[in-house]
């Protein structure tokens, strides 16, 4: 006989050899022991988890005349006949290629005949979900009341496609993905039996790429053994599978953190030139960021990450550089790229685009990207090595609700809380005009009566002057329109959907800035009142209370809050730099 693939050569022959499915094998053994064998079984689970192998062991065990601990002996005539498929009492059917009504009708006719040598006639129908609706209907009656000597074992990877009428007539067993440790032990045992020298790191890499399927791990091991000469090393597995090293992933992730686009693109170019598979690489990179996320979630990384102690320590160090939100955004961007690359004729471009998005969050308009930008600005702001350096700047500082004007040497605070409480800066304002119009409490004085027509006529000039000094305040005010005055109040109305602009304009610092600009252009001292257009009626009735904007959704409020937070920090960074 020619060469036999490892997954066939090392297929389990007794229940104990089925890896990771003890909850199923123990139940089947007990049923054999107690002689309460069902007439129909449904084995569900992902590929390579032992469904068909368990079905064949079960078929031999119930027919073996001399079982050993309720396992087949695999030495008697019946066991050997089932193993080499010379006994026709155990029939394996591939439903993917025999899925028609006629195939099931033929099965129903053959069911009538009792087994020739064995005690039971066992039908193993693999990929049963592939049967047509007509075939399922034809199977239904036979499956419900088969002859006493017939047992059906249906196997599928997609149980949701099987009609409920079939499901209700079967005992269902769900095969789970096999955990890494158990696959590793199985591969180690096989390599020992075959006298193949292999590094533990190489086996762990094979296990990670098997995705919980024992058959896949054996196929990969078979391929790697064929490629290598002598011992099987970690590097040879990487070369065989076309995957990248952990060192490469760490380098690329460092380049992303450092916002080094040139270095990242060079690494991608090396990846492509070395012939690595882009789809596999994205999976590896997603898994790397998943591992970084785990460094934020738990201290017991050895339990959730299958890597060497040295690399786990490197993950801890690298994970400290990233905020959790940044890691989650990276996983999201890469996952979307993985889906798009599957159907793209230009996978390299999509990969490069995803990497550039990670390096430059400004290209991504999602809320996660905006939060990422805020986080980076915070880190940049608070980690500046300012020391005791002094910097001259002119600013408005909100203090106890009043407007305080300063123009002096200020020592930049080192502490985060000091920055938050003290820095509320603007560009230089004409100090002499403001000083001439502030009272003894340092607040801007307001007139009792205001000439609205003059303000309305000069509104464009006011906006232009504000734009020269503070673009962000101009952007907020542009969405509002002066409507009328009430005493010394100038009422600015905002359209529906611009609640954020209304709130931002109403802020003490911003409103004082606008009032000072109006004072400079028109000579009139006003007190700003910002409302929504649908609140004008309430306001005209004498109500000075502003009703909370009910038309703005919670999501819009969240986004607007983040935008405001982001702009605030950009202003702070501009001052310090």
N, C-alpha and C positions, 0 to 999 in steps of 0.2 A: 504494500500500500504506500502511496505517496505521502508527502508531508501533510500533517494534520494541524490546522490552526490551533493556537493555544486555547482559545475559548471553547473549542470542541474537545480538545484533548483533556482539558481540566474541568469539563462540565461536571457538576455535582452528581454523585451516584447514590448518596444517602441523604436523609433530611438534614443531618448535622453539618453537611458541607455547603448547604445553601446559606450564603453570607447575608447576615443582617435581617433575616425574616423569621426569627424564632417564634414570633407571635402566631405565625401561620403554620409552620412545620409542627409545632407542639400541638396545635388544635387538630391537625390532620392525623397525627400519631394517636392522639386520644380517641378520635373517631374510629380508627382501625382497631384499637385496643378494646373499645366498648361495643364494637360491631354496630355502630349507628351511622353508617356511611350514607350520605345523601345521594340523590340520583342526578343532581346538577350543581355544578360549581361555576363561579365566575371569578377569574383571577384578573385583577386590575392593577395597573402600575406603569411607570415609565419604562422605557426600553432598558434591557440588560439587567433587570433586577431579579430574575430567576423565575418568571411565571411558567414558561414552557418546561424548564428543567424540573421544577417542583411537580408539574403535572405528570411528567414521565416517571419521576420517582414514585409518585402516588399510584400510578397505574401499575408499576411493578410490585409495589408493596402490597396492594390488595389482591394481587394474583399469585404472589410468591407462596409456594407450598411450605417453605421453611424459613419464615422471616426471622430476622435477628433484631430483637428489641424494636419490633414493629417497623423495621427497615427492610428493604429487599436484600436478599443475600447476594444477588448479582452473580451467582455461580450456577444456579440450577438451569434446567433447560428453558423454562419459561422466561426467567430473567434475561438470560443470554439471547433468547429469541426476540424479546422486546427490544433489547439494546441494539442488536444488529438488524432489526426490522424484518425478521424472517417469519414472525408470528403475526397473522392478520387480525388478531383479536384487539389490538391497540392501533387505532387508525388516527393519524394526524392529518388534518385538513387545513389548507391555507385558504382562508375566506377571502383574501385579497384577489386571488385568481379563480376561486370557485364560489362566486357570490350570487349566482343566478338561482331562479326557482327550480330549474331542472336539476341542478346539483343537489339541492336539499331534498327534492323528491326521490332522487336515487338513494340518498342517505336514509330516508324513511323506509324505502323498500328493503335495504340491507339490515336495518334494525330488527326486522322480523326474525332474522336467522340467529340462533344462539351461538355463543363462542365455540370455536373448534377445540382449543386446548386449555385456555385459561378459564378462570372462574367468572370473570366479568369481561364484558366487551366495552372498551373505553374509547370514546370519541373525543379527541383533543382538537378543538376548532380555534386556530390562531387568528388574530386580528378579526374577531367576529363582528366588530362594528362596521366592517366593509360589506356585509351582506346587504342585499337590496331589501326594500320593504316587503316585496312579495316573498323573498326567501325567508325573512323573519316570520311572516305569517304562516308559511309552510312548515316551519320548524316548531311553531308554537305548541301545537297539540302533542307532538311527539315528546317535546321537552317537558310538558306538564305531566304526562302519564306514560313514561317509557316502560318497556319490559323490565322485569326485576333484575335481569342480568346486564342491563345497559346503564352506563354512567357517562354523563357529558361533562367535559371540562372546557369552558369557554375562556379564552384569554384575549385581553384587549388593552390598548393604551388610552382609549377614549371611551370610557363607560357612559359618558353623557349622550353619546350617539345611539345607544342601545335602547329600544322601546321599553317602557316601564312594564309591559306585559311579560317581557323576557326576564327583566331584572327581578321581578317578584317571584319567579319560579326557580331562582338560583340562590345558593349560599354564596354570598359575596366576600371575597378576601382582597384587601388592599395591600399591595406590595409597595413599601416605602423606599425612597432613595436610600442607598446604603451609606452609612457614615464613613468618613475618610479613614478612621483608625482601623475599621474592620476590613476595608479594601486593602489597606497597606499591609495588614497581617497576612491576608490571602496572597498578595503578590510576593511578599517576602518568603512565604512558605513555598510557593511555586518555584521561585528563583533558587532557593536552597535545594529543592528536589532535583532541579535541572542542572545544578552546580554552575550557576551563572553568577559571577561576581557583580554586584550592583551597589551603588551608593544609596544610602537612605534618602538623601536629598533628591536623587533622581526618581526614586519610587514615589516620593511625596509629590513631585511635579506631575508625574503621570496620573496620580490619584486626583489632583486638582483639576486636570483636564478631562477626566472621565465623567464629571458631573453626576456622581453618585451611581453610575452604572458599572457593574462588575465586568460585563462583557466588553464594554468600551475600554476599560482599563487593560484588560487582557489583550485586546487588539492593538492598543498603543504599545504595550510591553513587547508584543510579538514584533512589531515594526521596528522598535528601537534595538532589540536584540539582533535583528537581521542587519541593521545599519552599522552597529558597533562591532569592533574586533577586540576581544578581550573583555575587560570589565566595562560595565555600563555606567557612565558618569553623568553628572548633572548637565555638563556642557553638551554632551552628545544627544541627550534628550531634547535640549533646546534647539540644537541644529536639526534634529530629525523632525520635530513638530513645527518648526518655523516660528517659534515664539521668542519673545525678548527676555533678556535677563532682568533680574530685580535691579541691578545696578543701572541699567538703561532707564527703567521707570523712575528711579530716584532722581537721576539727572534731569529728565524731562520735567518732572514735578518741581524741581528746584528752579528750572528756567521759567516755568509758569509763575511761580511765586515771585521771582525777581523781575517779572514782566520783561524778560529778555527774549523778544520775538526772534532776533537773529539766531540765538543759540537753539531755540526750540525748533525753528525751521531747519537748521543744520542737522539736528537729531532726527527729524522726520525724513530728511533726505538720506541719511545713513540707513535708516530703517528700510526705505524703499529699495535702495541700491543693494542691500544685503539679501533682498528677495523675501523679506518677511511678509506674512499675510496680514493685510490691513484689518480685516474683520477680527482676526484673532488678537491683534495688537490692541484694538479698542476694548475688547473684552478684558484683556489683561490690565489696561489702564483704568477701566471702571472698577475692577477688583482692587486695584491699588488705592484708589480714592475711597473705596468701601473700607479698606483696612485703616486708612487715615481717620475715617469717621468713627471706627471702633475705638481709636485712641481717645476720642472725646466721650465715649459712652461707658467704658469700663476700664478698670485697672488690670483685670485678669485677661490680658490679651492672648496669652498662650492657649486659652480655652476657646477662643473664637477666631484665631488667625493661625493658619498652618504654615509657619515659617520658622527659620532658625532664630535662636535667641539674639544673635547679632543684628539680623534684619528687623526683628521686632523692636529692638532698642532704637534702631535708626528710624523706624516708623514713629516712635514716641517723639523723637527729636523733631522730625519733619512735621508731625501733626501739630506741634506747638506753634508753628508759623502760620497755620491756617485757622480762620474762624469756621465754626460748624456750618454757618450759612454758605460760606465760600465752597466748602467741600460738597455740600448738597447741590449747589448750583452746577458744579463741575460734573457730578454724576448725572444730573438731568440733561445737561448739554451733550455729554458723551453718549448717553442712552438714545437721545434723539438722532444723533449722528450715526449711531450703529444701525438704527432702523432704516435711515435713508440710504446708507452705503450699500445695503443688501440689494437694492434695486438700481443703483447708479452705475453708469459706465465710467465715471470719473471719481473713484473712491478717494484718491489722494487729495483732490481739491477739497472734498467735504471734510476729510480729516484735518487738513491744514486750517480750514475755516473754523472748525470746532476748537482747535488749539488757540487760534487768534482770539476767539470769543472769550476763552478762559483767561488769556493774558490781558485783554482790553475789554473790561466789562462795559465800557461806554458804548460799544457796538451792539450791546444787547439791551433791549428796552424792557425786559421783564422786571418785575418787582424784586426778584432775587438778585438780579444784576445791580439794581440800584442800591439794595442793601449792602452788596459786596463793595460797591464804590464808597459808601459811607464808612464801612468798616476800615477800608484801606486809608481813607482820609483821617479817621480817628487815630489809627496807629501812627501815621506819618506825623500828625499834629503832636501827639503826646510823646513820641520818641525823639523829637528834635533835641539835639544836644545844645541847649541854649545856655545852661549854666547861669552865670551872673551877668551876661551880656545885656546891655541896655539898648533900646530901640526907640527912636522918636516917631510918634505917630499922633494923629489928631482923630478923636473919636467921640461918638455919643455913647455914653454908658448909662444904662437904666439902673437907677439906684433909688430904692424905696418908693418907686412909682413916679419919681420926678426926673426931669431931663437935666443931666449934669454935663457941662461942656468942659473938656480937658484938652490941653495942648502942652504937653510936658514930657520930659523923659520918664518913661515907665519901665520898670524892671519886669520882664516877661515872666509870669509865674511858671514854675516847674511842675506843679501838681495839677492833675486833671481837674480836680474839683475847683481849684482856684481859677483855671481858665474858663470853666463853665460859668462861674459866678461873676467874673469881672469883664471878660471880653465881649463887647457888643459894639463892634466898630463900624464906622462908615468912612467915606472919603471926606476930605477937608471941606468944611462948610464955612461960610463967611461969618466968622466969629463976632465981628463987631456989630452986625445987624441983629444977631440973636441976643447979644448982651444988652443991646439997647431996648429990648422988648421982653425981658424976663423980670419977674417981681422978686421981692426979697426972699421968697421960698424957692428960687431958681426954677420956677415954672413959667411957661409962656403965657403972657396976658392975652385975653380975648376981648374983642369988642362986644358991646351989647347988641349992636345992629350991624348987619353985613350987607354990602351992595352986591347982590347976586349977579346982576347983569354984567358988572365989571369982571367978576371972577369967571363967568361963563365966556365972556369975550376973550379973556386972556388965558383960557384953559389950555390951549395948545402950547402956548409959551411956557406955562407952568410945567407941563409934561416934558417938554424938551429940556428944561432946566434940571428937572429931577433925573432924566435919563443920563445927563452928563455926569451926575454925581453918584447915582446909585441905580444900576440897570435893573436889579431885582425888584426894587420898589416900583419902578416905572412899569415893569411887566405886570405887577399886581394891579396897579391903578388903571392901566389901559383898559381893563375889562369893566371898569366902573364909569359912571356918568353922573356929573353934578346935576341934581334934579331941582333943588330948591333950598331955601334957608329957613331956619326957625330960630329967631333970636340970633345968638352968635354961633349957631350950629350950621355947618354946611353939610347937607345930606347927599351922600354918594350912593347911587343905587347900582346893584349888580344883577345881571340876568341869571335866570335859573341855570344851575349847573356850575356856577362860579362861586360856590360857598367858600371854597378854600381861599380864593383871592380876597373875598370880603373879610375873612378872618385874619389873613396876613396883613391886609391894609389897616385893620383895626388895632393891630398890636401897638403898644405904647410907643416904642421906638420909631416904628414906621409912620404912625399917624403924626407924631411930633415933627418928624422930618418933613412930611408933606405940608403941615401947617406952617412951618418955618419957610418953606419954599413959596407958599402963597403969600406970606407976609412980605417976603423979599420982592416979589413981582408986583403985587397989588397994594401993599401997604396995609392990608386988612388982617386983623387978628381973628382967626376963626377956630372953632372946635369941630373936628371932623366927626361925623356920624355915618357909619357904613351900614347899609341895610340891603336886603334882597328886594327885587321889584315887587314881589307879591306881599311884602310887608309895608309898602308905602301907605296903604289905607289905614293900617293899625297905627302907624306913626303919625299920620295926619290927625288922628283922633286924640292926640295928646299923649300917647304912650311912648315913653323913651326907651322901653325895654325891647331888645331885639329878639325875635322868635328864632329858635334854633332851626337851621335849614333842614327840613324833613325830606327834601327831594334828593339829597345827596346820599348815595348808597354807602353802606358800611365799607365796601371794597374801595370806593372812591376816596372815602375819608382816610382809609389806611394808606393808600398810595400818596395822597396829598400830604399826609403827615410825614411820610418818608422823604418826599421831595423837599419839603420845608426843612427837615432835619439835614438833608444833604446840602442844600444851598447854604445853610447856616455854617456848616463846617467848612465848606469851600471858602466862604468869606473869612473865617478865622485863619485858615491856612494861608490865605493871600496876605493877611496882615503880618503874620510872623515871618513869612518868607520875603 
